[in-house]
Amino acid sequence: MTASEQRFVVVTTTHESEEQARALASAVVGERLAACAQVYPVRSVYWWDGAVQDAGEWRIDLKTRAELVDRLGAFVAGRHSYETPELIAVPVAGGSPGYLAWVAEETSDAAGATGPAD
């Protein structure tokens, strides 16, 4: 399967500290569940425990193949301090062929039971 035939996603999660976010991003990329992770500060306003919450968080955007979302989600959930960590996968409608081929290549070692990327 070529990069243009695969489905790609950007998976987003957040963490309460930069240190935790960077550690999680490194672990995910190290496991080859994502080719790239971007970590940056955000301000989150959300409903939790019966009230509006307002907190600084660190967002992590992970570039990966759609077939890895379930494994990536389990990996994140097992290492996250939040009771209900955010995990949202947004499909990539298009992108540079070279970049998408790179994402496919860099996550191919995570194929495991799902088979190789190409």
GULOTI-917962 format. One record per atom (N, C-alpha, C, O, CB): x, y, z. Coordinates in steps of 0.1 Angstrom, whole numbers, padded with zeros to 4 digits, always signed. Glycine has a CB too. Example, Ala and Ser with C-alpha at 12.3 -4.5 7.8 and 13.67 -1.06 7.14 Angstrom:
BEGIN
+0132-0057+0078 +0123-0045+0078 +0132-0033+0078 +0142-0033+0085 +0113-0045+0090 +0128-0022+0071 +0137-0011+0071 +0129+0000+0079 +0134+0011+0080 +0141-0006+0057 
This chain:
BEGIN
+0009-0012+0000 +0000+0000+0000 +0009+0012+0000 +0018+0013+0008 -0010+0000+0012 +0007+0021-0009 +0015+0034-0010 +0009+0044+0000 -0002+0043+0005 +0015+0039-0024 +0017+0054+0003 +0013+0065+0012 +0001+0071+0008 -0008+0075+0016 +0024+0075+0014 -0001+0073-0005 -0013+0080-0010 -0026+0071-0008 -0037+0077-0008 -0012+0084-0025 -0024+0058-0007 -0036+0049-0005 -0039+0047+0010 -0050+0042+0013 -0033+0036-0011 -0031+0051+0019 -0033+0050+0033 -0041+0061+0038 -0042+0072+0032 -0020+0048+0040 -0047+0059+0050 -0054+0069+0057 -0045+0074+0068 -0039+0066+0075 -0068+0064+0062 -0044+0087+0069 -0036+0093+0080 -0045+0101+0089 -0056+0106+0085 -0025+0102+0074 -0041+0103+0102 -0048+0111+0111 -0038+0119+0120 -0026+0116+0120 -0056+0102+0120 -0044+0130+0126 -0037+0137+0136 -0044+0134+0149 -0056+0137+0150 -0036+0153+0133 -0038+0128+0159 -0044+0125+0171 -0040+0135+0182 -0028+0138+0183 -0040+0110+0176 -0049+0141+0189 -0047+0151+0198 -0050+0146+0212 -0060+0139+0215 -0055+0164+0195 -0041+0149+0222 -0043+0147+0236 -0037+0159+0243 -0030+0167+0237 -0037+0134+0241 -0040+0161+0256 -0035+0171+0264 -0029+0166+0277 -0032+0154+0281 -0045+0182+0267 -0020+0174+0283 -0014+0170+0296 -0013+0182+0305 -0014+0193+0299 +0000+0163+0294 -0012+0180+0318 -0012+0192+0327 +0001+0199+0328 +0001+0210+0332 -0017+0187+0340 +0012+0192+0324 +0025+0199+0325 +0033+0196+0312 +0031+0186+0305 +0033+0194+0337 +0042+0206+0309 +0051+0204+0298 +0059+0192+0299 +0061+0184+0289 +0059+0217+0296 +0065+0189+0310 +0073+0178+0313 +0066+0165+0309 +0071+0156+0303 +0078+0177+0327 +0053+0163+0314 +0046+0151+0312 +0042+0150+0297 +0042+0139+0291 +0033+0151+0320 +0039+0161+0291 +0035+0161+0277 +0047+0157+0268 +0046+0149+0259 +0030+0175+0272 +0059+0163+0271 +0071+0159+0263 +0074+0144+0265 +0078+0138+0256 +0082+0168+0267 +0073+0139+0278 +0076+0125+0280 +0067+0116+0273 +0071+0106+0267 +0075+0123+0296 +0054+0120+0273 +0044+0111+0266 +0047+0112+0251 +0046+0102+0244 +0030+0116+0269 +0049+0124+0245 +0052+0125+0231 +0064+0117+0227 +0064+0110+0217 +0055+0140+0227 +0075+0117+0235 +0087+0110+0232 +0084+0095+0233 +0089+0087+0224 +0098+0113+0242 +0076+0090+0242 +0073+0076+0244 +0065+0071+0232 +0068+0061+0226 +0065+0073+0257 +0055+0079+0227 +0047+0075+0216 +0056+0074+0203 +0055+0064+0196 +0036+0086+0214 +0064+0084+0201 +0073+0084+0189 +0083+0073+0190 +0086+0066+0180 +0080+0098+0187 +0088+0071+0202 +0098+0060+0204 +0092+0046+0201 +0099+0037+0197 +0103+0060+0218 +0079+0044+0204 +0072+0032+0201 +0068+0031+0186 +0062+0021+0182 +0060+0030+0210 +0071+0041+0179 +0067+0042+0164 +0052+0042+0162 +0047+0038+0151 +0073+0030+0157 +0044+0047+0172 +0030+0048+0171 +0026+0061+0164 +0015+0063+0160 +0023+0047+0184 +0036+0070+0163 +0034+0083+0156 +0048+0086+0150 +0058+0083+0156 +0029+0094+0165 +0048+0093+0139 +0061+0097+0133 +0066+0110+0139 +0078+0113+0139 +0059+0099+0118 +0056+0118+0144 +0060+0132+0149 +0050+0136+0159 +0038+0132+0159 +0059+0142+0137 +0055+0143+0169 +0046+0149+0179 +0049+0164+0181 +0061+0167+0182 +0048+0141+0193 +0039+0172+0182 +0041+0186+0185 +0035+0189+0198 +0024+0185+0201 +0035+0195+0173 +0043+0196+0207 +0038+0199+0220 +0038+0214+0222 +0048+0221+0219 +0048+0193+0231 +0027+0220+0226 +0026+0234+0228 +0015+0238+0238 +0006+0230+0240 +0022+0241+0214 +0017+0249+0245 +0007+0253+0255 -0006+0258+0249 -0007+0264+0239 +0013+0264+0264 -0017+0254+0257 -0030+0259+0253 -0038+0262+0266 -0033+0259+0277 -0038+0247+0245 -0049+0269+0264 -0058+0272+0276 -0070+0265+0273 -0076+0266+0262 -0060+0288+0277 -0075+0256+0282 -0087+0248+0280 -0098+0253+0290 -0095+0255+0302 -0084+0233+0283 -0110+0254+0284 -0122+0258+0292 -0131+0246+0290 -0135+0243+0278 -0128+0272+0289 -0136+0239+0300 -0143+0227+0299 -0152+0225+0311 -0150+0230+0322 -0134+0215+0296 -0162+0217+0309 -0171+0213+0320 -0166+0200+0326 -0164+0190+0319 -0186+0211+0315 -0164+0200+0340 -0159+0188+0347 -0163+0189+0361 -0162+0200+0367 -0144+0187+0345 -0167+0179+0367 -0171+0178+0381 -0182+0189+0384 -0181+0195+0395 -0159+0180+0390 -0191+0191+0375 -0203+0199+0378 -0200+0214+0377 -0208+0222+0381 -0208+0196+0391 -0189+0218+0371 -0186+0232+0370 -0177+0235+0358 -0170+0226+0352 -0179+0237+0383 -0177+0247+0353 -0168+0251+0343 -0154+0252+0349 -0151+0258+0359 -0172+0265+0337 -0144+0246+0342 -0130+0246+0346 -0123+0254+0336 -0126+0255+0324 -0125+0231+0347 -0112+0260+0340 -0103+0268+0332 -0089+0265+0336 -0085+0268+0347 -0106+0284+0333 -0081+0259+0327 -0068+0255+0331 -0058+0256+0319 -0062+0254+0307 -0068+0240+0336 -0046+0258+0322 -0035+0257+0313 -0031+0243+0311 -0030+0235+0321 -0023+0266+0317 -0030+0239+0298 -0026+0225+0295 -0015+0225+0284 -0012+0236+0279 -0038+0216+0291 -0010+0214+0281 +0000+0212+0270 -0006+0202+0260 -0009+0191+0264 +0013+0207+0275 -0008+0207+0248 -0015+0199+0238 -0004+0191+0230 +0007+0196+0228 -0023+0208+0228 -0007+0179+0227 +0002+0171+0219 -0006+0167+0206 -0016+0160+0207 +0007+0158+0227 +0000+0170+0195 -0006+0166+0182 +0003+0155+0176 +0015+0157+0175 -0008+0177+0172 -0002+0143+0174 +0006+0132+0169 +0002+0128+0155 -0010+0126+0152 +0003+0120+0179 +0011+0127+0146 +0009+0124+0132 +0011+0109+0130 +0022+0104+0133 +0017+0132+0122 +0001+0102+0125 +0002+0087+0124 -0008+0082+0114 -0015+0089+0107 -0001+0081+0138 -0008+0069+0112 -0017+0062+0103 -0030+0058+0111 -0029+0055+0123 -0010+0049+0097 -0041+0059+0104 -0054+0056+0110 -0054+0042+0117 -0061+0041+0127 -0065+0058+0100 -0048+0033+0111 -0048+0019+0116 -0042+0018+0130 -0043+0008+0136 -0042+0010+0106 -0034+0028+0134 -0027+0027+0147 -0035+0034+0158 -0030+0035+0169 -0014+0033+0146 -0046+0040+0155 -0053+0049+0165 -0057+0041+0177 -0055+0045+0188 -0066+0054+0159 -0062+0029+0176 -0066+0021+0188 -0054+0017+0196 -0054+0019+0209 -0073+0008+0183 -0043+0013+0190 -0031+0010+0198 -0025+0023+0204 -0021+0022+0216 -0020+0004+0189 -0025+0034+0197 -0020+0046+0202 -0029+0051+0214 -0024+0055+0224 -0020+0057+0192 -0042+0049+0213 -0051+0053+0224 -0049+0045+0236 -0049+0050+0247 -0065+0051+0220 -0047+0032+0235 -0044+0023+0246 -0031+0027+0253 -0029+0027+0265 -0044+0008+0242 -0021+0030+0244 -0008+0034+0249 -0009+0047+0258 -0003+0048+0269 +0002+0036+0238 -0016+0057+0252 -0017+0070+0259 -0025+0068+0272 -0021+0073+0283 -0025+0080+0250 -0036+0060+0271 -0045+0058+0283 -0037+0051+0295 -0039+0055+0306 -0057+0050+0280 -0028+0042+0291 -0020+0035+0301 -0009+0043+0308 -0004+0039+0318 -0014+0023+0295 -0006+0055+0302 +0005+0063+0307 +0000+0077+0311 +0009+0086+0314 +0016+0064+0297 -0013+0080+0312 -0018+0093+0314 -0023+0095+0328 -0028+0085+0334 -0029+0096+0304 -0021+0107+0333 -0025+0109+0347 -0040+0114+0348 -0046+0113+0359 -0017+0120+0353 -0046+0118+0337 -0060+0122+0337 -0069+0110+0339 -0067+0099+0333 -0064+0130+0325 -0080+0112+0346 -0091+0102+0347 -0097+0098+0333 -0099+0087+0330 -0102+0106+0357 -0099+0109+0326 -0104+0107+0312 -0096+0115+0303 -0100+0127+0299 -0120+0111+0312 -0085+0110+0298 -0077+0118+0289 -0083+0120+0275 -0090+0112+0270 -0063+0111+0287 -0081+0132+0270 -0086+0135+0257 -0078+0127+0247 -0066+0125+0248 -0084+0151+0253 -0085+0121+0237 -0079+0114+0226 -0089+0116+0214 -0099+0109+0213 -0076+0099+0230 -0085+0125+0205 -0093+0127+0193 -0085+0125+0181 -0074+0131+0180 -0099+0142+0194 -0090+0117+0172 -0083+0115+0159 -0091+0122+0148 -0102+0120+0146 -0082+0100+0156 -0084+0131+0141 -0089+0139+0130 -0083+0134+0117 -0071+0133+0116 -0087+0154+0132 -0091+0130+0107 -0086+0125+0095 -0078+0136+0087 -0082+0148+0087 -0097+0119+0086 -0068+0132+0080 -0060+0141+0072 -0066+0139+0058 -0066+0128+0052 -0045+0137+0072 -0071+0150+0052 -0078+0150+0039 -0068+0149+0028 -0071+0145+0017 -0087+0162+0037 -0056+0154+0030 -0045+0155+0020 -0032+0160+0026 -0032+0164+0038 -0049+0163+0008 -0022+0159+0019 -0009+0164+0023 +0002+0162+0013 -0001+0156+0003 -0005+0157+0037 +0013+0166+0016 +0024+0165+0007 +0028+0150+0006 +0029+0143+0016 +0037+0173+0011 +0029+0144-0006 +0032+0130-0008 +0044+0126+0000 +0045+0115+0006 +0033+0127-0022 +0054+0134-0001 +0067+0131+0006 +0065+0130+0021 +0070+0121+0027 +0078+0141+0003 +0058+0139+0027 +0056+0139+0041 +0047+0127+0046 +0051+0120+0055 +0049+0152+0046 +0037+0124+0038 +0028+0113+0042 +0036+0100+0040 +0034+0091+0048 +0016+0113+0033 +0044+0099+0030 +0053+0087+0029 +0062+0086+0041 +0064+0074+0045 +0061+0088+0015 +0067+0097+0045 +0076+0097+0057 +0068+0092+0070 +0073+0084+0077 +0082+0111+0060 +0056+0097+0072 +0048+0092+0083 +0046+0077+0082 +0047+0070+0092 +0034+0100+0083 +0042+0072+0070 +0040+0058+0068 +0053+0050+0072 +0052+0040+0078 +0036+0055+0054 +0064+0055+0067 +0077+0048+0069 +0080+0048+0084 +0084+0037+0089 +0088+0054+0061 +0079+0059+0090 +0083+0060+0104 +0074+0053+0114 +0078+0051+0125 +0084+0075+0108 +0062+0049+0110 +0053+0042+0118 +0052+0027+0114 +0044+0020+0120 +0039+0048+0118 +0060+0023+0104 +0058+0010+0099 +0063-0001+0109 +0058-0012+0109 +0066+0008+0086 +0072+0003+0118 +0077-0007+0128 +0066-0009+0138 +0067-0019+0146 +0090-0002+0135 +0056-0001+0139 +0045-0003+0149 +0034-0012+0143 +0024-0014+0150 +0040+0010+0153 +0036-0017+0131 +0026-0024+0124 +0022-0037+0132 +0010-0040+0132 +0030-0028+0110 +0031-0043+0138 +0028-0055+0146 +0019-0064+0139 +0022-0069+0128 +0022-0051+0159 +0008-0067+0146 -0002-0077+0140 -0010-0071+0128 -0016-0079+0121 -0012-0080+0151 -0009-0058+0126 -0017-0053+0115 -0009-0054+0102 -0015-0051+0091 -0020-0038+0117 +0004-0057+0102 +0011-0059+0090 +0019-0046+0086 +0017-0036+0093 +0002-0062+0078 +0028-0047+0077 +0037-0036+0073 +0029-0025+0067 +0018-0027+0061 +0048-0040+0064 +0035-0013+0067 +0029-0001+0061 +0028-0002+0046 +0018+0002+0040 +0036+0012+0065 +0038-0008+0039 +0038-0008+0025 +0038-0023+0020 +0038-0025+0008 +0050-0002+0019 
